[in-house]
Amino acid sequence: MKPAIIDIPGIGPAAVETLGEHDIKSLADLVNSSVEQITTIPGFTEARTIRILAAANDLLAASGITESAKDKGGKSGKKGKSASKGKKGKKGKKGKKGKKGKKGKKGKGKGKKKGKK
């Protein structure tokens, strides 16, 4: 059986529908799309896109389908972006949120309790 977009881990029916609305209707369409093109689609961050493209390439390789538009000089799925950059950016955002959240909780926690002697 030929693999489909829905076979990619992390891609469900809603994501398949969203990709279809942007003319990405097959695994080949997905693999032949650039990171920049996919990240313009709502719900597809750079990190998610890189993960999905890697899984799509793995599915195609496992199924024995190796010929794509990239092999014929088409669009590159990973042009100008690295996987580590996407993950690094995500970690940086998490760290900022954590610090901000701690600052907002002043006055709670350990300290002297007033009113009890």
N, CA, C and O of each residue as an XYZ file, in Angstrom:
468
protein
N       0.832     -1.190      0.000
C       0.000      0.000      0.000
C       0.880      1.259      0.000
O       1.890      1.316      0.701
N       0.502      2.232     -0.765
C       1.220      3.491     -0.877
C       0.977      4.325      0.385
O      -0.175      4.498      0.783
N       2.038      4.850      1.027
C       1.845      5.644      2.246
C       1.133      6.964      1.950
O       1.221      7.510      0.850
N       0.425      7.457      2.969
C      -0.315      8.712      2.842
C       0.107      9.674      3.949
O       0.785      9.275      4.895
N      -0.287     10.919      3.833
C       0.057     11.932      4.828
C      -0.433     11.510      6.219
O       0.257     11.746      7.211
N      -1.592     10.901      6.299
C      -2.181     10.493      7.580
C      -1.313      9.453      8.296
O      -1.457      9.260      9.503
N      -0.418      8.785      7.571
C       0.471      7.780      8.160
C       1.634      8.395      8.935
O       2.359      7.676      9.623
N       1.823      9.687      8.838
C       2.910     10.374      9.538
C       2.512     10.574     10.999
O       1.437     11.106     11.276
N       3.362     10.156     11.933
C       3.066     10.384     13.349
C       2.876     11.875     13.631
O       3.680     12.700     13.196
N       1.823     12.215     14.350
C       1.546     13.614     14.680
C       0.648     14.312     13.676
O       0.322     15.486     13.848
N       0.245     13.606     12.631
C      -0.655     14.175     11.637
C      -1.986     13.433     11.732
O      -2.064     12.223     11.521
N      -3.014     14.186     12.051
C      -4.346     13.610     12.138
C      -5.233     14.120     11.024
O      -4.770     14.823     10.126
N      -6.512     13.767     11.079
C      -7.441     14.182     10.022
C      -7.528     15.702      9.842
O      -7.621     16.188      8.715
N      -7.498     16.442     10.937
C      -7.589     17.910     10.830
C      -6.372     18.485     10.109
O      -6.509     19.381      9.277
N      -5.184     17.972     10.425
C      -3.966     18.454      9.769
C      -3.968     18.081      8.287
O      -3.532     18.864      7.443
N      -4.462     16.877      7.977
C      -4.560     16.455      6.574
C      -5.477     17.407      5.815
O      -5.182     17.806      4.689
N      -6.596     17.766      6.449
C      -7.548     18.688      5.807
C      -6.914     20.068      5.592
O      -7.056     20.671      4.529
N      -6.209     20.555      6.627
C      -5.554     21.868      6.520
C      -4.506     21.869      5.415
O      -4.434     22.814      4.630
N      -3.698     20.823      5.350
C      -2.688     20.733      4.289
C      -3.353     20.685      2.918
O      -2.879     21.317      1.974
N      -4.451     19.938      2.804
C      -5.184     19.837      1.541
C      -5.709     21.177      1.068
O      -5.731     21.460     -0.130
N      -6.136     22.007      2.023
C      -6.618     23.354      1.680
C      -5.505     24.226      1.098
O      -5.771     25.244      0.458
N      -4.256     23.814      1.329
C      -3.099     24.543      0.808
C      -2.393     23.752     -0.297
O      -1.187     23.887     -0.504
N      -3.169     22.926     -0.999
C      -2.699     22.153     -2.162
C      -1.597     21.145     -1.847
O      -0.796     20.810     -2.719
N      -1.553     20.659     -0.604
C      -0.644     19.582     -0.244
C      -1.546     18.390      0.065
O      -2.047     18.234      1.179
N      -1.737     17.552     -0.961
C      -2.736     16.484     -0.865
C      -2.144     15.080     -0.870
O      -2.865     14.103     -0.673
N      -0.847     14.974     -1.092
C      -0.202     13.658     -1.097
C       1.127     13.756     -0.364
O       1.633     14.845     -0.091
N       1.670     12.600     -0.058
C       2.972     12.555      0.598
C       4.041     13.184     -0.298
O       4.949     13.858      0.187
N       3.925     12.959     -1.599
C       4.875     13.557     -2.545
C       4.768     15.085     -2.532
O       5.782     15.782     -2.573
N       3.525     15.605     -2.476
C       3.338     17.064     -2.394
C       4.023     17.614     -1.145
O       4.666     18.663     -1.186
N       3.875     16.893     -0.035
C       4.456     17.331      1.232
C       5.979     17.330      1.162
O       6.619     18.318      1.522
N       6.556     16.236      0.705
C       8.013     16.106      0.624
C       8.613     17.150     -0.320
O       9.736     17.608     -0.111
N       7.876     17.515     -1.337
C       8.370     18.478     -2.319
C       8.102     19.932     -1.940
O       8.414     20.843     -2.707
N       7.525     20.150     -0.761
C       7.275     21.502     -0.265
C       8.440     21.957      0.603
O       9.121     21.139      1.222
N       8.662     23.254      0.643
C       9.744     23.791      1.466
C       9.249     24.039      2.889
O       8.047     24.149      3.132
N      10.190     24.125      3.817
C       9.864     24.435      5.209
C       9.139     25.783      5.254
O       8.148     25.940      5.967
N       9.633     26.735      4.499
C       9.035     28.070      4.479
C       7.584     28.025      4.009
O       6.728     28.714      4.565
N       7.310     27.222      2.995
C       5.949     27.117      2.464
C       5.008     26.503      3.506
O       3.900     26.999      3.706
N       5.437     25.444      4.158
C       4.579     24.748      5.114
C       4.358     25.576      6.379
O       3.270     25.547      6.953
N       5.375     26.309      6.815
C       5.220     27.104      8.044
C       4.268     28.276      7.876
O       3.885     28.897      8.867
N       3.879     28.593      6.657
C       2.858     29.639      6.464
C       1.455     29.096      6.723
O       0.500     29.867      6.813
N       1.326     27.789      6.841
C       0.035     27.149      7.090
C      -0.244     27.186      8.587
O       0.621     26.802      9.374
N      -1.419     27.634      9.001
C      -1.748     27.691     10.432
C      -1.588     26.321     11.101
O      -2.043     25.303     10.579
N      -0.932     26.319     12.267
C      -0.736     25.092     13.015
C       0.568     24.376     12.724
O       0.865     23.359     13.351
N       1.359     24.888     11.779
C       2.610     24.235     11.415
C       3.787     25.142     11.745
O       4.135     26.037     10.974
N       4.393     24.896     12.904
C       5.577     25.643     13.306
C       6.779     25.104     12.549
O       6.691     24.069     11.888
N       7.881     25.792     12.645
C       9.094     25.332     11.965
C       9.534     23.979     12.509
O       9.892     23.087     11.740
N       9.509     23.823     13.829
C       9.931     22.553     14.437
C       9.015     21.405     14.003
O       9.495     20.323     13.664
N       7.710     21.637     14.014
C       6.770     20.593     13.599
C       6.973     20.248     12.127
O       6.949     19.078     11.747
N       7.169     21.259     11.316
C       7.373     21.050      9.879
C       8.612     20.203      9.607
O       8.575     19.288      8.785
N       9.690     20.504     10.288
C      10.932     19.750     10.101
C      10.722     18.292     10.515
O      11.171     17.376      9.827
N      10.036     18.083     11.645
C       9.741     16.719     12.108
C       8.885     15.970     11.097
O       9.147     14.806     10.793
N       7.866     16.639     10.579
C       6.941     16.023      9.622
C       7.647     15.689      8.306
O       7.432     14.616      7.743
N       8.477     16.592      7.819
C       9.206     16.336      6.569
C      10.174     15.167      6.724
O      10.324     14.357      5.810
N      10.823     15.080      7.868
C      11.740     13.959      8.106
C      10.964     12.641      8.133
O      11.403     11.650      7.550
N       9.810     12.629      8.810
C       8.982     11.418      8.882
C       8.435     11.052      7.504
O       8.354      9.872      7.162
N       8.062     12.050      6.718
C       7.542     11.802      5.361
C       8.622     11.186      4.480
O       8.353     10.250      3.726
N       9.833     11.704      4.572
C      10.952     11.140      3.806
C      11.236      9.706      4.239
O      11.523      8.851      3.402
N      11.157      9.437      5.541
C      11.368      8.079      6.053
C      10.294      7.127      5.534
O      10.594      5.998      5.147
N       9.042      7.586      5.527
C       7.947      6.753      5.012
C       8.160      6.408      3.542
O       7.978      5.263      3.129
N       8.543      7.400      2.768
C       8.780      7.157      1.344
C       9.941      6.184      1.138
O       9.874      5.296      0.288
N      10.989      6.356      1.913
C      12.145      5.466      1.789
C      11.771      4.036      2.184
O      12.178      3.082      1.521
N      11.004      3.889      3.251
C      10.602      2.561      3.723
C       9.670      1.863      2.736
O       9.660      0.635      2.642
N       8.894      2.650      2.007
C       7.948      2.069      1.053
C       8.609      1.750     -0.289
O       7.994      1.131     -1.158
N       9.857      2.172     -0.454
C      10.565      1.910     -1.697
C      10.365      2.997     -2.732
O      10.901      2.900     -3.836
N       9.608      4.026     -2.403
C       9.404      5.151     -3.324
C      10.513      6.152     -3.037
O      10.553      6.753     -1.964
N      11.402      6.326     -3.987
C      12.529      7.220     -3.755
C      12.546      8.412     -4.697
O      13.227      9.401     -4.425
N      11.819      8.340     -5.786
C      11.845      9.420     -6.760
C      10.863     10.510     -6.354
O       9.685     10.238     -6.118
N      11.347     11.731     -6.274
C      10.504     12.881     -5.956
C      10.958     14.055     -6.799
O      11.940     13.955     -7.535
N      10.258     15.150     -6.696
C      10.632     16.340     -7.460
C      12.004     16.850     -7.034
O      12.714     17.465     -7.829
N      12.383     16.593     -5.765
C      13.709     16.999     -5.311
C      14.779     16.292     -6.127
O      15.783     16.894     -6.507
N      14.552     14.987     -6.397
C      15.504     14.230     -7.199
C      15.571     14.754     -8.633
O      16.580     14.588     -9.318
N      14.497     15.382     -9.073
C      14.429     15.903    -10.439
C      14.771     17.391    -10.495
O      14.585     18.034    -11.528
N      15.274     17.942     -9.381
C      15.643     19.357     -9.361
C      14.517     20.253     -8.881
O      14.516     21.448     -9.177
N      13.561     19.707     -8.151
C      12.426     20.486     -7.640
C      12.778     21.229     -6.367
O      13.950     21.414     -6.037
N      11.729     21.655     -5.651
C      11.904     22.413     -4.421
C      12.528     21.547     -3.334
O      12.284     20.342     -3.269
N      13.326     22.164     -2.494
C      13.933     21.458     -1.372
C      13.082     21.642     -0.134
O      12.601     22.746      0.123
N      12.889     20.603      0.628
C      12.085     20.667      1.841
C      12.817     21.281      3.013
O      12.169     21.678      3.981
N      14.128     21.378      2.976
C      14.873     21.858      4.131
C      15.818     22.989      3.758
O      16.885     23.119      4.358
N      15.460     23.786      2.806
C      16.318     24.834      2.291
C      16.556     25.924      3.336
O      15.613     26.563      3.803
N      17.808     26.126      3.692
C      18.197     27.236      4.538
C      17.847     27.111      6.006
O      18.097     28.056      6.755
N      17.290     26.020      6.459
C      16.909     25.888      7.858
C      17.514     24.612      8.415
O      17.635     23.612      7.707
N      17.891     24.647      9.677
C      18.418     23.444     10.305
C      17.481     22.984     11.406
O      16.756     23.788     11.991
N      17.498     21.701     11.684
C      16.621     21.135     12.709
C      16.982     21.682     14.081
O      16.088     21.940     14.887
N      18.248     21.862     14.368
C      18.646     22.326     15.689
C      18.190     23.760     15.940
O      17.886     24.110     17.081
N      18.134     24.588     14.919
C      17.703     25.966     15.100
C      16.247     26.024     15.533
O      15.892     26.818     16.404
N      15.406     25.199     14.941
C      13.998     25.179     15.299
C      13.796     24.751     16.742
O      12.982     25.339     17.454
N      14.527     23.733     17.183
C      14.392     23.261     18.553
C      14.974     24.277     19.529
O      14.431     24.469     20.617
N      16.072     24.928     19.154
C      16.705     25.899     20.026
C      15.759     27.066     20.293
O      15.642     27.536     21.424
N      15.089     27.526     19.243
C      14.147     28.624     19.399
C      13.006     28.261     20.326
O      12.544     29.100     21.100
N      12.554     27.046     20.260
C      11.450     26.604     21.098
C      11.877     26.552     22.555
O      11.120     26.970     23.432
N      13.084     26.045     22.835
C      13.572     25.977     24.202
C      13.721     27.377     24.791
O      13.408     27.606     25.959
N      14.200     28.304     23.974
C      14.376     29.672     24.454
C      13.061     30.282     24.895
O      13.016     31.005     25.890
N      11.993     30.003     24.171
C      10.689     30.543     24.531
C      10.199     29.942     25.836
O       9.628     30.646     26.669
N      10.418     28.642     26.022
C       9.977     27.993     27.255
C      10.688     28.597     28.455
O      10.067     28.857     29.485
N      11.981     28.819     28.324
C      12.749     29.378     29.431
C      12.243     30.746     29.834
O      12.178     31.053     31.025
N      11.886     31.568     28.878
C      11.377     32.906     29.168
C      10.036     32.842     29.875
O       9.788     33.615     30.801
N       9.169     31.936     29.455
C       7.858     31.813     30.082
C       8.000     31.385     31.533
O       7.302     31.891     32.412
N       8.906     30.455     31.777
C       9.103     29.955     33.135
C       9.551     31.063     34.081
O       9.041     31.160     35.197
N      10.486     31.890     33.659
C      10.974     32.976     34.497
C       9.894     34.012     34.725
O       9.751     34.526     35.834
N       9.146     34.319     33.705
C       8.094     35.318     33.810
C       7.020     34.863     34.795
O       6.516     35.652     35.595
N       6.686     33.591     34.722
C       5.662     33.047     35.607
C       6.090     33.102     37.065
O       5.255     33.361     37.932
N       7.360     32.867     37.363
C       7.851     32.890     38.734
C       7.825     34.303     39.299
O       7.530     34.488     40.479
N       8.126     35.289     38.488
C       8.127     36.676     38.948
C       6.723     37.122     39.340
O       6.556     37.924     40.258
N       5.740     36.613     38.659
C       4.364     37.019     38.914
C       3.778     36.452     40.189
O       2.669     36.834     40.561
N       4.474     35.554     40.878
C       3.942     34.914     42.071
C       4.622     35.433     43.331
O       4.826     34.662     44.269
N       4.974     36.689     43.382
C       5.619     37.264     44.558
C       4.646     37.253     45.730
O       3.440     37.437     45.571
N       5.205     37.033     46.894
C       4.380     37.061     48.094
C       3.821     35.698     48.470
O       3.277     35.539     49.563
N       3.942     34.721     47.601
C       3.447     33.386     47.906
C       4.633     32.479     48.181
O       5.695     32.624     47.577
N       4.446     31.568     49.074
C       5.509     30.628     49.348
C       6.079     30.816     50.725
O       5.365     31.226     51.640
N       7.366     30.523     50.896
C       8.015     30.590     52.217
C       8.165     32.031     52.672
O       8.361     32.944     51.870
N       8.070     32.204     53.942
C       8.232     33.530     54.521
C       7.526     33.581     55.876
O       6.925     32.596     56.307
N       7.600     34.710     56.529
C       6.964     34.848     57.828
C       5.461     34.956     57.672
O       4.960     35.635     56.776
N       4.748     34.272     58.561
C       3.304     34.331     58.533
C       2.860     35.403     59.515
O       3.274     35.390     60.674
N       2.042     36.308     59.076
C       1.576     37.417     59.900
C       0.318     37.005     60.659
O      -0.487     36.202     60.186
N       0.181     37.568     61.817
C      -1.031     37.352     62.580
C      -0.979     36.190     63.551
O      -1.880     36.070     64.381
N       0.007     35.343     63.495
C       0.125     34.207     64.415
C       1.376     34.388     65.257
O       2.464     34.612     64.728
N       1.211     34.287     66.592
C       2.357     34.441     67.499
C       2.522     33.239     68.368
O       3.435     33.193     69.192
